[in-house]
Amino acid sequence: MSQIPFLRLDRQFENIRHQIMPAIENVLKSGRVLQGVQTKQVEEKIAKVFDLKHCVALNSGTDALSFSIAALGLKPKSRIAVPSMTFIASASAIVQNNCIPVFVDVNPTTMLMDQSKLINLINSNKVDAVIAVHLYGQMQPLRQIVNITKKKKIPVIEDAAQALGSKRNGNPPGQLSDITCLSFDPTKVIGAYGSGGAVMTNSLKFAEKVKLLRYHGNKGAESILTGYNSQIAELQAAIINIKLKFLKSWQERRNRIAEIYLNELNSQNNLSFFKILEGNIHNNHKFVILCDERNKLLSFLDKQGIGTKIHYAIPLHNHKQFRNYSQKNDFEKVEHLSKHIISLPIYPELKEIEIKKVINSIKIFYK
Ligand SMILES: Cc1ncc(COP(=O)(O)O)c(C=O)c1O
């Protein structure tokens, strides 16, 4: 095991064990393990964080995306724009609904979807919907995009799986789009110790549809449509409810670690960083650097006991499962950047001495 692993859920658990264990016991003692008070509480709290009327908790962020596409009533073969640099689920949810992903290159300064390329696709009637991804925890600017999609009646989904706590111009994700998705994957800023996700929206109609999809289309005793079983466990909801109390303080710590990384590594010639757009508050879910000699740096850090990851090594349009949707779009930027990115460890439990070790190791490598 690395001395500084990429993620330390074990250390996180030790810090909050005194709250987690009684909460787990309470759920088990209550005898209600699905669709109980904990799930309801998560939904209320998350709706508040996103300042949206409805939240439906689910068993994953992937289901949140998939059910959102279904709730919007997008017909099979609808073409849905999605950035080529994101987690697979942002696009597999499209295919799950028999729709067609239209991959879009990224803006090289942020790694977010290239806004002008997306607008060109929308203006030339090449997409029927958009999934905007707030990658690494930085929000994709949507105002200009939504001004056009609204006129064309093109729905917009926000994939905010990585963006709990992030803001743009003072607002959380979800204010400009039709429906927003969240993940409680264990790696996320607030994660379950298992799987979980949620859909947030101001539309009662969409929320009701997602609720039906969550459990077999059941309305009372009758099943009115073919649904799934995507209930979040009460145990996981209880864990999320506890962790949500730390949303602000954990984010402050992440932001501080990002600030230290940036200050200390900014002057390195072989490294560069993505820009935080004016008006954005980054939650620093991930801290991604661009570097020369990536493979050598990765193995050097590994030898130092420092855990790293690549988010994401293969742009989505190059994955085997998506190659059928081959497009002539230009992917120059994402092709290049994906070969240079490394995610450094960033979590509230990271100690000062560990942050220093990561920084010094990178400095030594490039000396
Ligand atoms: C951008 C993005 N979209 C979707 C997902 C899918 O969420 P989940 O893993 O909860 O299914 C994730 C996280 O894993 C993600 O990072």
The ligand as an SDF file (V2000), in Angstrom:
LIG
                    3D

 16 16  0  0  0  0  0  0  0  0999 V2000
  -18.7170   12.8510  -14.0800 C   0  0  0  0  0  0  0  0  0  0  0  0
  -19.3760   11.6090  -13.5520 C   0  0  0  0  0  0  0  0  0  0  0  0
  -20.5540   11.2280  -14.0580 N   0  0  0  0  0  0  0  0  0  0  0  0
  -21.1930   10.1440  -13.6020 C   0  0  0  0  0  0  0  0  0  0  0  0
  -20.6710    9.3660  -12.5980 C   0  0  0  0  0  0  0  0  0  0  0  0
  -21.3840    8.1240  -12.2000 C   0  0  0  0  0  0  0  0  0  0  0  0
  -21.7060    8.0670  -10.8690 O   0  0  0  0  0  0  0  0  0  0  0  0
  -21.7850    6.6440  -10.1000 P   0  0  0  0  0  0  0  0  0  0  0  0
  -20.4020    6.1130  -10.0060 O   0  0  0  0  0  0  0  0  0  0  0  0
  -22.3860    7.0110   -8.7840 O   0  0  0  0  0  0  0  0  0  0  0  0
  -22.6760    5.7590  -10.9010 O   0  0  0  0  0  0  0  0  0  0  0  0
  -19.4400    9.7470  -12.0230 C   0  0  0  0  0  0  0  0  0  0  0  0
  -18.8190    9.0390  -10.8880 C   0  0  0  0  0  0  0  0  0  0  0  0
  -18.4840    8.0100  -10.6940 O   0  0  0  0  0  0  0  0  0  0  0  0
  -18.7730   10.8800  -12.5280 C   0  0  0  0  0  0  0  0  0  0  0  0
  -17.5910   11.2570  -12.0300 O   0  0  0  0  0  0  0  0  0  0  0  0
  1  2  1  0
  2  3  1  0
  2 15  2  0
  3  4  2  0
  4  5  1  0
  5  6  1  0
  5 12  2  0
  6  7  1  0
  7  8  1  0
  8  9  2  0
  8 10  1  0
  8 11  1  0
 12 13  1  0
 12 15  1  0
 13 14  2  0
 15 16  1  0
M  END
$$$$
